[in-house]
Amino acid sequence: VKARGLTCELPASLRREGAVTVRVAANGVAFGENEITVKLVPQPEVFSLQPSVGPVGGGARVRILGRGLVGNNTFCKFGDIDVRASLLSMEELMCQAPALDRGSHPLEVLIDGIASDNGARFHAVAYTSLNLVSKPHISVRGGSRLRFTTQEPLPPARPDAYAWRVGTRTVAASVDPANTVSCVAPVGILGSATVSLLLEGVEIGQGDAITYVDAPVTFGLLPTSGPARRRVVVQGQRLGGSVRCRFGAIIADALDSSDERVVCGAPENSGSVPVSLSIDGEPWFDVGLYTYEALSRGASGCHIVSMLPASGPRRGGTRVVLKVDGDLPSRCRFGSKVVYA
């Protein structure tokens, strides 16, 4: 109580909204006839921030969803800094984040001096440089995995909060341990493309540019049929790199590769199988069909599928293991020489 006024605290039981009358009793019993009207409004509530992160330099436009956001004077309070808010709808405000120290800051909404109390937080992050650790040249077909390392730890976020912008396309990002972030490159056009890391749609870093190059071209494989372990050559253009060959479901490293040809060894298999190549971890692409044939046919109809080893000294004595798809033979003939199996 002061000489010209007094302060009253609203009772906790008074939870309704709207206008209420207030009268004063000097003796605590008899209330005077004079009264004033007080309008009770709900305490502002913040449900979500979009985005909840932004650069330490400020400037991020933060959309605030909540309730009780309408008033004559609306502000957002980032830590200890007040900024004026713009009313977008009865349940939406827009504020521009100020410059902040790196880290997490409480965010309150002030509506006519009444503050929200929902524990909302805004994260100020430092713009980070990203170093490309995967190859800088990728096919216009896309599908290559791009890997970058960051100079500083990335702020924790839900799995789908991070994304990459490659050129003009946005793709999902994967955050791995040891400050590594990766993504699958989208389809692109020839030339250079910038790469930026986004967190909740806000750019927080930029990496080395990548270069889209023409996709590999193949002219088929030779031979198209033969036994297992035969060398199969794929001719084409832009085939250099770390190449893997796939015969059906069986994968093996190429025996040799250059820009114009790849040499694969046909693994153990049977029938006709599709042959595919993968260069530097990029997606597989088909190059043709390879049909497995028996090495020879005996009088009994037995087919030799494979023979190991396929060579030996002239003096003889090498133990040879045959894989057949018919009845087991009792004898083997090497030229004109016959030995028991």
C-alpha positions as CSV (number, residue, x, y, z in Angstrom):
1,V,0.0,0.0,0.0
2,K,1.3,3.4,-0.9
3,A,0.0,6.9,-0.2
4,R,-1.7,7.2,-3.6
5,G,-2.2,3.6,-4.6
6,L,-2.1,0.0,-3.7
7,T,-1.1,-3.3,-5.4
8,C,-3.4,-6.3,-5.5
9,E,-2.6,-9.8,-6.6
10,L,-5.2,-11.7,-8.6
11,P,-6.3,-14.8,-6.8
12,A,-5.1,-18.1,-8.2
13,S,-8.7,-19.4,-8.3
14,L,-9.7,-16.8,-10.8
15,R,-9.0,-18.7,-14.0
16,R,-11.8,-17.4,-16.3
17,E,-11.1,-14.9,-19.1
18,G,-12.9,-11.6,-19.8
19,A,-13.8,-8.5,-17.7
20,V,-14.0,-8.6,-13.9
21,T,-14.8,-5.8,-11.5
22,V,-12.5,-4.7,-8.7
23,R,-13.5,-2.9,-5.5
24,V,-11.5,-2.0,-2.5
25,A,-12.3,-2.5,1.2
26,A,-10.4,-0.2,3.6
27,N,-11.2,-2.2,6.7
28,G,-11.2,-5.6,5.0
29,V,-15.1,-5.9,5.4
30,A,-17.0,-3.1,3.7
31,F,-16.2,-2.6,0.0
32,G,-16.6,0.9,-1.5
33,E,-19.0,1.6,-4.2
34,N,-16.4,2.8,-6.7
35,E,-15.0,0.0,-8.9
36,I,-12.8,-0.5,-11.9
37,T,-13.0,-3.1,-14.6
38,V,-10.0,-5.4,-15.3
39,K,-9.8,-7.5,-18.4
40,L,-8.3,-10.9,-17.9
41,V,-6.5,-12.4,-20.8
42,P,-4.9,-15.8,-21.2
43,Q,-1.1,-16.1,-20.7
44,P,0.6,-16.4,-24.1
45,E,1.7,-20.0,-25.0
46,V,4.3,-21.0,-27.5
47,F,3.8,-24.4,-29.1
48,S,6.6,-24.4,-31.7
49,L,9.3,-22.4,-33.4
50,Q,10.0,-22.7,-37.2
51,P,12.9,-22.7,-37.4
52,S,14.3,-23.2,-33.9
53,V,17.9,-22.5,-35.1
54,G,19.6,-19.6,-36.7
55,P,23.1,-18.1,-37.3
56,V,24.8,-16.3,-34.4
57,G,24.8,-13.2,-36.6
58,G,21.0,-13.0,-36.5
59,G,18.6,-12.4,-39.3
60,A,16.7,-15.6,-39.2
61,R,12.9,-15.1,-39.6
62,V,11.3,-17.2,-36.8
63,R,7.7,-18.2,-37.1
64,I,6.1,-18.8,-33.7
65,L,3.0,-20.9,-33.3
66,G,1.0,-20.6,-30.2
67,R,-2.1,-19.3,-28.4
68,G,-3.0,-16.0,-26.8
69,L,-0.7,-14.1,-29.2
70,V,-3.0,-11.1,-30.0
71,G,-2.4,-7.8,-28.2
72,N,-1.5,-4.1,-28.7
73,N,2.2,-4.6,-28.1
74,T,3.8,-7.9,-29.1
75,F,7.5,-8.7,-28.7
76,C,9.8,-11.7,-28.8
77,K,12.4,-12.0,-26.2
78,F,15.6,-14.0,-27.2
79,G,17.4,-14.4,-24.0
80,D,17.6,-10.8,-22.7
81,I,17.0,-9.1,-26.1
82,D,13.5,-7.9,-27.1
83,V,12.5,-7.6,-30.7
84,R,9.2,-6.5,-32.1
85,A,6.9,-9.2,-33.5
86,S,4.6,-9.1,-36.5
87,L,1.1,-10.8,-36.1
88,L,0.5,-13.2,-39.0
89,S,-2.7,-14.7,-37.6
90,M,-4.5,-15.3,-34.3
91,E,-2.0,-18.1,-33.6
92,E,1.1,-17.0,-35.5
93,L,3.8,-14.4,-34.9
94,M,6.9,-13.6,-36.9
95,C,10.1,-12.3,-35.3
96,Q,13.6,-11.7,-36.7
97,A,16.3,-13.2,-34.5
98,P,18.9,-10.8,-33.2
99,A,22.7,-11.4,-33.0
100,L,23.3,-13.9,-30.2
101,D,26.1,-15.8,-28.6
102,R,26.5,-19.3,-29.8
103,G,24.3,-21.8,-27.9
104,S,20.7,-22.2,-26.6
105,H,18.6,-19.2,-25.6
106,P,15.2,-19.1,-24.0
107,L,12.5,-17.5,-26.2
108,E,9.5,-15.8,-24.7
109,V,6.6,-14.0,-26.3
110,L,5.5,-10.7,-24.6
111,I,1.9,-9.7,-25.2
112,D,1.1,-6.4,-23.6
113,G,3.7,-7.1,-21.0
114,I,2.6,-10.6,-20.2
115,A,5.3,-13.2,-20.9
116,S,4.8,-16.8,-22.1
117,D,6.3,-19.5,-19.9
118,N,6.6,-22.7,-22.0
119,G,10.3,-23.3,-22.0
120,A,10.8,-22.7,-25.7
121,R,14.4,-22.3,-26.8
122,F,16.2,-20.9,-29.8
123,H,19.6,-22.2,-30.8
124,A,22.2,-19.9,-32.3
125,V,24.7,-21.8,-34.4
126,A,28.0,-20.7,-35.9
127,Y,28.4,-20.9,-39.7
128,T,30.7,-23.7,-40.4
129,S,33.1,-24.7,-43.2
130,L,32.7,-28.2,-44.7
131,N,35.5,-30.2,-46.3
132,L,34.7,-32.6,-49.1
133,V,36.2,-36.0,-48.5
134,S,34.5,-37.9,-51.3
135,K,35.5,-37.4,-55.0
136,P,34.7,-34.0,-56.4
137,H,33.5,-35.3,-59.8
138,I,30.2,-37.2,-60.0
139,S,28.0,-38.4,-62.8
140,V,25.0,-36.4,-64.0
141,R,22.9,-39.5,-63.2
142,G,23.4,-38.7,-59.5
143,G,23.4,-41.5,-56.9
144,S,26.9,-40.9,-55.6
145,R,27.4,-40.5,-51.9
146,L,28.9,-37.1,-51.0
147,R,30.8,-36.9,-47.7
148,F,31.9,-33.8,-45.8
149,T,33.6,-33.2,-42.5
150,T,32.7,-30.2,-40.4
151,Q,35.2,-28.0,-38.5
152,E,32.9,-27.8,-35.4
153,P,30.4,-30.2,-33.8
154,L,26.9,-29.9,-35.2
155,P,24.1,-29.0,-32.9
156,P,21.8,-32.0,-31.9
157,A,18.6,-32.2,-33.9
158,R,15.9,-34.6,-34.9
159,P,17.0,-37.0,-37.8
160,D,15.1,-35.2,-40.5
161,A,16.2,-31.7,-39.5
162,Y,19.4,-31.7,-41.6
163,A,19.4,-31.4,-45.4
164,W,21.8,-30.7,-48.2
165,R,21.2,-28.2,-51.0
166,V,23.1,-29.4,-54.1
167,G,22.8,-26.8,-56.8
168,T,19.1,-26.0,-56.7
169,R,17.9,-29.4,-55.4
170,T,17.4,-30.3,-51.7
171,V,18.1,-33.8,-50.5
172,A,18.1,-35.5,-47.1
173,A,21.3,-35.5,-45.1
174,S,22.8,-38.1,-42.8
175,V,24.8,-37.0,-39.7
176,D,27.5,-39.6,-38.9
177,P,29.9,-39.7,-35.9
178,A,33.1,-37.7,-35.9
179,N,31.5,-34.6,-37.5
180,T,30.8,-36.3,-40.8
181,V,27.7,-35.4,-42.9
182,S,26.7,-37.2,-46.1
183,C,24.0,-37.3,-48.7
184,V,23.2,-39.0,-52.0
185,A,23.8,-36.6,-54.8
186,P,20.7,-35.8,-56.9
187,V,20.5,-35.8,-60.7
188,G,22.4,-32.8,-62.0
189,I,23.5,-31.0,-65.2
190,L,27.0,-30.6,-66.5
191,G,29.2,-28.2,-64.6
192,S,29.8,-27.0,-61.1
193,A,27.3,-27.1,-58.3
194,T,27.4,-25.4,-54.9
195,V,26.7,-27.6,-51.8
196,S,25.2,-26.1,-48.6
197,L,24.2,-27.7,-45.3
198,L,20.7,-26.8,-44.0
199,L,19.3,-27.2,-40.5
200,E,15.5,-26.8,-40.4
201,G,15.8,-25.0,-43.7
202,V,18.4,-22.5,-42.5
203,E,21.8,-22.5,-44.1
204,I,24.5,-23.2,-41.5
205,G,27.5,-24.1,-43.7
206,Q,28.8,-24.5,-47.2
207,G,31.2,-27.0,-48.6
208,D,33.5,-27.4,-51.6
209,A,31.7,-27.3,-54.9
210,I,31.2,-30.5,-56.9
211,T,31.4,-31.0,-60.6
212,Y,28.8,-32.9,-62.6
213,V,30.4,-34.8,-65.5
214,D,29.0,-37.0,-68.3
215,A,27.9,-40.4,-67.3
216,P,30.0,-43.5,-68.3
217,V,29.2,-44.9,-71.7
218,T,29.6,-48.6,-72.6
219,F,29.6,-50.4,-76.0
220,G,28.9,-53.9,-74.7
221,L,31.1,-56.8,-73.4
222,L,33.2,-59.4,-75.1
223,P,33.0,-62.3,-75.0
224,T,29.3,-62.6,-74.2
225,S,29.6,-66.3,-73.3
226,G,32.1,-68.7,-71.9
227,P,33.1,-70.6,-68.8
228,A,33.7,-69.3,-65.3
229,R,36.9,-67.4,-64.7
230,R,37.1,-66.1,-68.3
231,R,38.2,-62.5,-68.7
232,V,35.4,-60.4,-69.9
233,V,36.2,-56.9,-71.4
234,V,33.8,-54.0,-71.3
235,Q,34.6,-51.2,-73.8
236,G,33.4,-47.7,-73.4
237,Q,34.2,-44.1,-72.3
238,R,34.8,-42.6,-68.8
239,L,35.2,-46.0,-67.2
240,G,38.3,-45.1,-65.0
241,G,38.3,-45.3,-61.3
242,S,37.7,-47.9,-58.6
243,V,35.5,-50.4,-60.6
244,R,33.5,-53.3,-59.3
245,C,31.9,-56.0,-61.5
246,R,28.6,-57.8,-60.8
247,F,27.6,-61.0,-62.5
248,G,24.0,-61.7,-61.4
249,A,24.3,-61.3,-57.6
250,I,28.0,-62.0,-57.4
251,I,30.3,-58.9,-56.9
252,A,34.0,-58.7,-57.4
253,D,36.6,-56.0,-58.0
254,A,37.6,-55.5,-61.7
255,L,40.9,-57.0,-62.7
256,D,41.9,-53.9,-64.6
257,S,40.3,-50.6,-65.6
258,S,41.0,-47.5,-67.6
259,D,38.9,-44.7,-69.1
260,E,38.2,-46.8,-72.2
261,R,37.9,-50.4,-70.9
262,V,37.2,-52.6,-67.8
263,V,38.4,-56.2,-67.5
264,C,36.3,-58.4,-65.2
265,G,36.8,-62.1,-64.3
266,A,33.6,-64.1,-64.6
267,P,32.9,-65.7,-61.2
268,E,31.4,-69.1,-60.6
269,N,27.8,-69.1,-61.9
270,S,25.5,-70.7,-64.4
271,G,23.0,-69.7,-67.0
272,S,22.7,-66.2,-68.5
273,V,23.2,-63.4,-66.0
274,P,23.2,-59.6,-66.3
275,V,26.6,-57.9,-66.0
276,S,26.8,-54.5,-64.2
277,L,29.5,-52.1,-63.2
278,S,29.9,-49.6,-60.4
279,I,32.6,-46.9,-60.5
280,D,33.8,-45.2,-57.4
281,G,30.8,-46.4,-55.4
282,E,28.3,-44.8,-57.8
283,P,25.0,-46.7,-58.6
284,W,25.3,-49.9,-60.7
285,F,24.6,-49.7,-64.5
286,D,24.0,-52.6,-66.8
287,V,26.5,-53.4,-69.6
288,G,25.1,-56.7,-71.1
289,L,24.5,-60.4,-70.5
290,Y,27.0,-63.2,-70.0
291,T,26.0,-66.8,-70.7
292,Y,27.9,-69.5,-68.9
293,E,29.0,-72.5,-71.0
294,A,30.6,-75.8,-70.0
295,L,34.2,-76.3,-70.9
296,S,33.6,-79.6,-72.7
297,R,31.2,-82.4,-73.2
298,G,32.1,-86.0,-72.5
299,A,30.7,-89.1,-74.2
300,S,28.5,-89.6,-71.1
301,G,26.9,-86.2,-71.5
302,C,28.8,-84.8,-68.4
303,H,29.5,-81.0,-68.6
304,I,32.6,-79.5,-67.0
305,V,31.5,-76.2,-65.5
306,S,34.9,-75.2,-64.1
307,M,38.4,-76.5,-63.7
308,L,41.0,-75.5,-61.0
309,P,43.7,-74.8,-61.7
310,A,43.4,-74.3,-65.4
311,S,47.2,-74.8,-66.1
312,G,50.2,-76.7,-64.8
313,P,53.7,-77.8,-65.6
314,R,54.4,-80.0,-68.6
315,R,55.9,-82.7,-66.4
316,G,52.4,-83.3,-65.0
317,G,51.5,-84.1,-61.4
318,T,49.1,-81.2,-60.8
319,R,45.9,-82.1,-59.0
320,V,43.0,-80.7,-60.9
321,V,39.5,-80.2,-59.4
322,L,36.6,-80.3,-61.8
323,K,33.1,-79.0,-61.2
324,V,30.5,-80.9,-63.3
325,D,26.7,-80.6,-63.8
326,G,26.2,-84.3,-64.8
327,D,27.2,-87.7,-63.5
328,L,30.6,-87.9,-61.9
329,P,33.2,-89.2,-64.3
330,S,35.4,-92.2,-63.6
331,R,38.2,-91.0,-65.9
332,C,39.6,-87.7,-67.3
333,R,41.3,-87.3,-70.7
334,F,43.9,-84.6,-71.1
335,G,44.5,-84.5,-74.9
336,S,45.3,-88.1,-75.7
337,K,46.2,-89.0,-72.1
338,V,43.6,-90.7,-69.9
339,V,43.8,-90.9,-66.1
340,Y,41.5,-92.2,-63.5
341,A,39.4,-89.7,-61.5
